[in-house]
Every structure is written in structure tokens, then in C-alpha cells.
Amino acid sequence: MITKEDLRFISPEEIKGQGKQLSTPFWVLGIMLYELHFGRHPFANKNPKIMKALILKYPVSFPEVRSGSNACSPETEMLICDLLCKDWGQRVGSERYETEI
């Protein structure tokens, strides 16, 4: 049984059984950037099945925050979205790795 802790840094391709790809570490970077800005996992849910579905099917969303400590620039949001692309072949870093980021 997969726990929510198991899902914390797992990428969609790993959930699908495709193994780790060259762009998988960039997924983890996207998770970490999101958590640094908002203090929670981008696909957080108490139910591991729902969390797994969120990781596989739904785009990352950003909480509504007023300007302040948790505010995130549009460029940072775009980077996080690009890092959390479900398709590992389209994910930022999939072609030229770290130079793309």
C-alpha cells in the first residue's frame, strides 16, 4: 500500500511504472520549490489514492496569497509549472538538462 509519504517526491512516470527518467530529478526540484514557497506539497491530500490521482491527472495550482512572504512571482510560478509537467519528455530539463533551467 502506498502511503502519502511514499508519494511525496514520486514522479508521474514512476507511479505509472516507467521508472526514473533523466528529467525525474527536475520533478523533485519543482516539488521542493513549491514547498519552499507555500509550505505544503502541491498535490497534498490525506488520502494516498487521491494524492496519486492529483499527481497523475491534475495540473499544479497555486494558492491565492496576498503580497507578502508567500507571494510567488509569475516567473517562479511558470518555472514550477514547467518542472511539474506530467509528461517527462516535455518537462523542462528533458532535452538540455540543467542548462534549460
Residue pairs with C-beta under 8 A, 6 or more apart in sequence:
1 48
2 48
2 52
3 48
4 45
4 46
4 47
4 48
4 51
6 48
7 15
7 43
7 48
7 51
7 52
7 55
8 31
8 41
9 27
9 28
9 31
10 55
11 20
11 21
11 24
11 27
11 28
11 55
11 88
12 27
12 55
12 56
12 86
12 88
13 19
13 20
13 21
13 24
13 88
14 20
14 24
15 52
15 55
15 56
16 56
18 88
21 88
21 89
21 94
22 93
22 94
22 97
23 88
23 89
23 91
23 92
23 93
23 94
23 97
24 88
25 93
26 83
26 91
26 92
26 93
26 94
26 101
27 83
27 84
27 88
27 91
29 83
29 101
30 42
30 60
30 79
30 80
30 82
30 83
30 84
31 41
31 42
31 84
33 76
33 79
33 80
33 83
34 41
34 42
34 60
34 80
34 84
35 41
35 42
37 70
37 72
37 76
37 80
38 62
38 63
38 65
38 70
38 72
39 70
42 60
42 61
42 80
42 84
43 51
43 54
43 55
43 58
43 60
44 51
45 51
45 54
56 86
57 86
59 81
59 84
59 86
60 80
60 81
60 84
62 72
62 77
62 80
63 70
65 71
65 72
72 80
79 92
79 101
82 91
82 92
83 91
83 92
83 93
83 101
84 91
85 91
85 92
88 94
92 100
92 101
93 100
93 101
94 100
